[in-house]
């Protein structure tokens, strides 16, 4: 039975009472007892069905609420996870930038040392070449001049 049928039974009960006859001077009502009892019996059958239906609706609502809460918790957990991942990503980027700066500084220092050593060697080599030319008595400028 549905709520509409229960409403119909209540309407039928009202009709049965409205069709009853008043006992003069007593305020009492004479009604068809069997009809009233039949309606009450049908209401007793209808009410548990309505209760079951209402219980099913409440259970379904509770299930939907629990699912929604679980989904909200999942989203919050994912958000927390995403925040943690973002924090770790930021930390790793900062560390990589720091290490890259350190590598660049080390490479620049190494290049400076190599260039200083090369400059020193080249200076010695040029000095040796000039000393050799001086020993031979010819300077590069003197060879290029016609005599």
Short mmCIF file of the C-alpha atoms (twelve columns), coordinates in Angstrom:
data_MODEL
# 
_entry.id   MODEL 
# 
loop_
_atom_site.group_PDB 
_atom_site.id 
_atom_site.type_symbol 
_atom_site.label_atom_id 
_atom_site.label_alt_id 
_atom_site.label_comp_id 
_atom_site.label_asym_id 
_atom_site.label_seq_id 
_atom_site.Cartn_x 
_atom_site.Cartn_y 
_atom_site.Cartn_z 
_atom_site.pdbx_PDB_model_num 
ATOM 1   C CA . UNK A 1   0.000   0.000  0.000   1 
ATOM 2   C CA . UNK A 2   1.090   3.504  -0.622  1 
ATOM 3   C CA . UNK A 3   0.543   6.782  1.151   1 
ATOM 4   C CA . UNK A 4   -2.297  7.539  -1.231  1 
ATOM 5   C CA . UNK A 5   -4.089  4.317  -0.247  1 
ATOM 6   C CA . UNK A 6   -3.633  5.134  3.427   1 
ATOM 7   C CA . UNK A 7   -5.081  8.590  2.780   1 
ATOM 8   C CA . UNK A 8   -7.993  6.913  0.985   1 
ATOM 9   C CA . UNK A 9   -8.622  4.677  4.017   1 
ATOM 10  C CA . UNK A 10  -8.653  7.702  6.307   1 
ATOM 11  C CA . UNK A 11  -11.131 9.420  3.955   1 
ATOM 12  C CA . UNK A 12  -13.267 6.262  3.949   1 
ATOM 13  C CA . UNK A 13  -13.214 6.199  7.775   1 
ATOM 14  C CA . UNK A 14  -14.357 9.831  7.852   1 
ATOM 15  C CA . UNK A 15  -17.146 9.017  5.397   1 
ATOM 16  C CA . UNK A 16  -18.285 6.082  7.563   1 
ATOM 17  C CA . UNK A 17  -18.378 8.344  10.603  1 
ATOM 18  C CA . UNK A 18  -20.226 11.037 8.639   1 
ATOM 19  C CA . UNK A 19  -22.850 8.473  7.610   1 
ATOM 20  C CA . UNK A 20  -23.440 7.464  11.229  1 
ATOM 21  C CA . UNK A 21  -26.563 8.532  13.097  1 
ATOM 22  C CA . UNK A 22  -26.553 10.693 16.197  1 
ATOM 23  C CA . UNK A 23  -28.204 9.446  19.348  1 
ATOM 24  C CA . UNK A 24  -30.412 12.252 20.549  1 
ATOM 25  C CA . UNK A 25  -29.316 14.055 23.723  1 
ATOM 26  C CA . UNK A 26  -26.164 11.971 24.212  1 
ATOM 27  C CA . UNK A 27  -23.582 13.224 21.684  1 
ATOM 28  C CA . UNK A 28  -22.996 9.602  20.702  1 
ATOM 29  C CA . UNK A 29  -22.829 8.282  17.170  1 
ATOM 30  C CA . UNK A 30  -24.157 5.015  15.786  1 
ATOM 31  C CA . UNK A 31  -21.954 3.656  13.019  1 
ATOM 32  C CA . UNK A 32  -21.667 0.476  10.974  1 
ATOM 33  C CA . UNK A 33  -19.303 -1.417 13.227  1 
ATOM 34  C CA . UNK A 34  -18.199 -3.965 10.628  1 
ATOM 35  C CA . UNK A 35  -17.400 -1.259 8.092   1 
ATOM 36  C CA . UNK A 36  -15.313 0.682  10.651  1 
ATOM 37  C CA . UNK A 37  -13.484 -2.478 11.791  1 
ATOM 38  C CA . UNK A 38  -12.765 -3.424 8.157   1 
ATOM 39  C CA . UNK A 39  -11.256 0.005  7.485   1 
ATOM 40  C CA . UNK A 40  -9.167  -0.216 10.676  1 
ATOM 41  C CA . UNK A 41  -7.902  -3.680 9.663   1 
ATOM 42  C CA . UNK A 42  -6.892  -2.382 6.232   1 
ATOM 43  C CA . UNK A 43  -5.128  0.559  7.943   1 
ATOM 44  C CA . UNK A 44  -3.197  -1.867 10.156  1 
ATOM 45  C CA . UNK A 45  -1.967  -3.612 7.038   1 
ATOM 46  C CA . UNK A 46  -1.181  -0.330 5.291   1 
ATOM 47  C CA . UNK A 47  0.723   1.290  8.166   1 
ATOM 48  C CA . UNK A 48  3.487   -1.337 8.427   1 
ATOM 49  C CA . UNK A 49  3.949   -1.138 4.651   1 
ATOM 50  C CA . UNK A 50  4.253   2.627  4.953   1 
ATOM 51  C CA . UNK A 51  6.723   2.203  7.803   1 
ATOM 52  C CA . UNK A 52  8.778   -0.244 5.725   1 
ATOM 53  C CA . UNK A 53  8.708   2.134  2.780   1 
ATOM 54  C CA . UNK A 54  9.720   5.067  4.998   1 
ATOM 55  C CA . UNK A 55  12.478  2.950  6.548   1 
ATOM 56  C CA . UNK A 56  13.766  2.059  3.057   1 
ATOM 57  C CA . UNK A 57  13.721  5.730  2.069   1 
ATOM 58  C CA . UNK A 58  15.610  6.709  5.233   1 
ATOM 59  C CA . UNK A 59  18.158  3.924  4.654   1 
ATOM 60  C CA . UNK A 60  18.642  5.057  1.064   1 
ATOM 61  C CA . UNK A 61  19.110  8.649  2.233   1 
ATOM 62  C CA . UNK A 62  21.629  7.501  4.860   1 
ATOM 63  C CA . UNK A 63  23.481  5.469  2.219   1 
ATOM 64  C CA . UNK A 64  23.608  8.472  -0.117  1 
ATOM 65  C CA . UNK A 65  24.818  10.717 2.700   1 
ATOM 66  C CA . UNK A 66  27.507  8.175  3.638   1 
ATOM 67  C CA . UNK A 67  28.619  7.970  -0.014  1 
ATOM 68  C CA . UNK A 68  28.735  11.760 -0.240  1 
ATOM 69  C CA . UNK A 69  30.741  11.993 2.981   1 
ATOM 70  C CA . UNK A 70  33.144  9.305  1.728   1 
ATOM 71  C CA . UNK A 71  33.565  11.189 -1.546  1 
ATOM 72  C CA . UNK A 72  34.177  14.454 0.295   1 
ATOM 73  C CA . UNK A 73  36.768  12.714 2.482   1 
ATOM 74  C CA . UNK A 74  38.381  11.213 -0.618  1 
ATOM 75  C CA . UNK A 75  38.550  14.637 -2.269  1 
ATOM 76  C CA . UNK A 76  40.013  16.130 0.910   1 
ATOM 77  C CA . UNK A 77  42.554  13.301 1.102   1 
ATOM 78  C CA . UNK A 78  43.434  13.807 -2.562  1 
ATOM 79  C CA . UNK A 79  43.722  17.549 -1.943  1 
ATOM 80  C CA . UNK A 80  46.055  16.870 0.966   1 
ATOM 81  C CA . UNK A 81  48.038  14.480 -1.193  1 
ATOM 82  C CA . UNK A 82  48.163  17.033 -3.984  1 
ATOM 83  C CA . UNK A 83  49.339  19.684 -1.536  1 
ATOM 84  C CA . UNK A 84  52.052  17.319 -0.284  1 
ATOM 85  C CA . UNK A 85  53.118  16.510 -3.840  1 
ATOM 86  C CA . UNK A 86  53.177  20.208 -4.721  1 
ATOM 87  C CA . UNK A 87  55.263  20.955 -1.628  1 
ATOM 88  C CA . UNK A 88  57.711  18.184 -2.503  1 
ATOM 89  C CA . UNK A 89  57.874  19.409 -6.109  1 
ATOM 90  C CA . UNK A 90  58.669  22.935 -4.917  1 
ATOM 91  C CA . UNK A 91  61.327  21.621 -2.531  1 
ATOM 92  C CA . UNK A 92  62.921  19.518 -5.287  1 
ATOM 93  C CA . UNK A 93  62.925  22.453 -7.706  1 
ATOM 94  C CA . UNK A 94  64.589  24.692 -5.140  1 
ATOM 95  C CA . UNK A 95  67.190  22.022 -4.412  1 
ATOM 96  C CA . UNK A 96  67.832  21.493 -8.138  1 
ATOM 97  C CA . UNK A 97  68.255  25.239 -8.651  1 
ATOM 98  C CA . UNK A 98  70.671  25.424 -5.710  1 
ATOM 99  C CA . UNK A 99  72.673  22.455 -6.996  1 
ATOM 100 C CA . UNK A 100 72.710  23.922 -10.527 1 
ATOM 101 C CA . UNK A 101 74.070  27.187 -9.090  1 
ATOM 102 C CA . UNK A 102 76.735  25.237 -7.221  1 
ATOM 103 C CA . UNK A 103 77.659  23.273 -10.377 1 
ATOM 104 C CA . UNK A 104 77.864  26.498 -12.397 1 
ATOM 105 C CA . UNK A 105 80.053  28.102 -9.754  1 
ATOM 106 C CA . UNK A 106 82.299  25.015 -9.699  1 
ATOM 107 C CA . UNK A 107 82.494  24.946 -13.489 1 
ATOM 108 C CA . UNK A 108 83.345  28.654 -13.582 1 
ATOM 109 C CA . UNK A 109 86.091  28.137 -10.979 1 
ATOM 110 C CA . UNK A 110 87.487  25.163 -12.909 1 
ATOM 111 C CA . UNK A 111 87.433  27.137 -16.182 1 
ATOM 112 C CA . UNK A 112 89.192  30.072 -14.458 1 
ATOM 113 C CA . UNK A 113 91.913  27.749 -13.132 1 
ATOM 114 C CA . UNK A 114 92.390  26.093 -16.535 1 
ATOM 115 C CA . UNK A 115 92.574  29.470 -18.254 1 
ATOM 116 C CA . UNK A 116 95.063  30.805 -15.663 1 
ATOM 117 C CA . UNK A 117 97.253  27.714 -16.176 1 
ATOM 118 C CA . UNK A 118 96.958  28.097 -19.951 1 
ATOM 119 C CA . UNK A 119 97.848  31.789 -19.678 1 
ATOM 120 C CA . UNK A 120 100.847 30.889 -17.540 1 
ATOM 121 C CA . UNK A 121 102.010 28.214 -20.008 1 
ATOM 122 C CA . UNK A 122 101.453 30.479 -22.977 1 
ATOM 123 C CA . UNK A 123 103.371 33.278 -21.240 1 
ATOM 124 C CA . UNK A 124 106.249 30.855 -20.607 1 
ATOM 125 C CA . UNK A 125 106.060 29.594 -24.200 1 
ATOM 126 C CA . UNK A 126 106.065 33.120 -25.641 1 
ATOM 127 C CA . UNK A 127 108.971 33.980 -23.345 1 
ATOM 128 C CA . UNK A 128 110.831 30.870 -24.521 1 
ATOM 129 C CA . UNK A 129 110.139 31.706 -28.163 1 
ATOM 130 C CA . UNK A 130 111.356 35.275 -27.715 1 
ATOM 131 C CA . UNK A 131 114.425 34.102 -25.823 1 
ATOM 132 C CA . UNK A 132 115.169 31.614 -28.634 1 
ATOM 133 C CA . UNK A 133 114.766 34.301 -31.248 1 
ATOM 134 C CA . UNK A 134 116.905 36.642 -29.193 1 
ATOM 135 C CA . UNK A 135 119.606 33.992 -29.010 1 
ATOM 136 C CA . UNK A 136 119.518 33.576 -32.751 1 
ATOM 137 C CA . UNK A 137 119.835 37.280 -33.105 1 
ATOM 138 C CA . UNK A 138 116.734 37.745 -35.096 1 
ATOM 139 C CA . UNK A 139 113.548 39.278 -33.986 1 
ATOM 140 C CA . UNK A 140 110.296 38.670 -35.789 1 
ATOM 141 C CA . UNK A 141 110.208 42.339 -36.821 1 
ATOM 142 C CA . UNK A 142 113.703 42.147 -38.292 1 
ATOM 143 C CA . UNK A 143 112.870 39.157 -40.525 1 
ATOM 144 C CA . UNK A 144 109.934 40.836 -42.101 1 
ATOM 145 C CA . UNK A 145 112.008 43.909 -43.129 1 
ATOM 146 C CA . UNK A 146 113.863 43.753 -46.479 1 
ATOM 147 C CA . UNK A 147 117.598 44.416 -46.245 1 
# 
